[in-house]
Amino acid sequence: MAKYKDTGIGTRSNTLACSVKLPQDYRDWIYAQPNPSQWMRDVLMAAVDKARDQRKPKGFGKPR
């Protein structure tokens, strides 16, 4: 897992957020679900926030 550490790619916490396409207003959407589990909401929020914070600028690392 060491080689993924800096990008966060492949980590369990943001795999869900990156592979599942959440609506733009994901917070409202998650809280609007019928009978949502508080634990699941917290996990989703953390995963989405983490994935968003680790996003790199477009074209990052590409040779010019």
QUIZIQUI-V544165 format. One record per residue. RES is the residue in one letter. PHI is phi in whole degrees, 0 to 359 (999 if undefined). PSI is psi as a letter, one per 30 degrees, with the letter a starting at -180 (* if undefined). D_CENTER is the distance of its C-alpha to the mean C-alpha in Angstrom with 1 decimal. Layout:
res: (RES | RES)
phi: (PHI | PHI)
psi: (PSI | PSI)
d_center: (D_CENTER | D_CENTER)
This chain:
res: (M | A | K | Y | K | D | T | G | I | G | T | R | S | N | T | L | A | C | S | V | K | L | P | Q | D | Y | R | D | W | I | Y | A | Q | P | N | P | S | Q | W | M | R | D | V | L | M | A | A | V | D | K | A | R | D | Q | R | K | P | K | G | F | G | K | P | R)
phi: (999 | 300 | 289 | 266 | 304 | 285 | 267 | 83 | 290 | 89 | 278 | 299 | 291 | 247 | 297 | 299 | 295 | 278 | 269 | 262 | 275 | 270 | 300 | 305 | 266 | 299 | 297 | 299 | 296 | 293 | 289 | 273 | 296 | 294 | 54 | 285 | 275 | 301 | 297 | 295 | 298 | 298 | 296 | 297 | 301 | 297 | 295 | 292 | 299 | 296 | 296 | 292 | 291 | 267 | 298 | 261 | 301 | 298 | 83 | 298 | 84 | 277 | 294 | 263)
psi: (f | e | f | f | e | f | f | f | k | f | k | e | e | g | e | e | e | e | f | k | j | k | l | e | i | e | e | e | e | e | f | f | k | k | h | k | k | e | e | e | e | e | e | e | e | e | e | e | e | e | e | e | f | g | k | l | k | k | g | k | g | k | k | *)
d_center: (17.7 | 19.3 | 18.9 | 15.1 | 15.0 | 14.9 | 12.2 | 9.8 | 10.2 | 11.3 | 10.2 | 9.8 | 7.3 | 4.3 | 6.7 | 6.4 | 3.3 | 5.2 | 8.4 | 8.7 | 9.7 | 9.3 | 12.3 | 12.5 | 13.5 | 10.9 | 12.3 | 15.8 | 15.0 | 13.7 | 16.6 | 18.9 | 18.6 | 21.8 | 22.2 | 18.6 | 18.3 | 17.5 | 16.0 | 13.6 | 12.6 | 12.2 | 10.0 | 7.7 | 8.0 | 7.4 | 4.3 | 3.0 | 5.7 | 5.5 | 3.5 | 5.9 | 8.5 | 8.8 | 9.3 | 13.0 | 15.8 | 16.9 | 19.6 | 18.8 | 21.0 | 23.0 | 26.8 | 28.8)
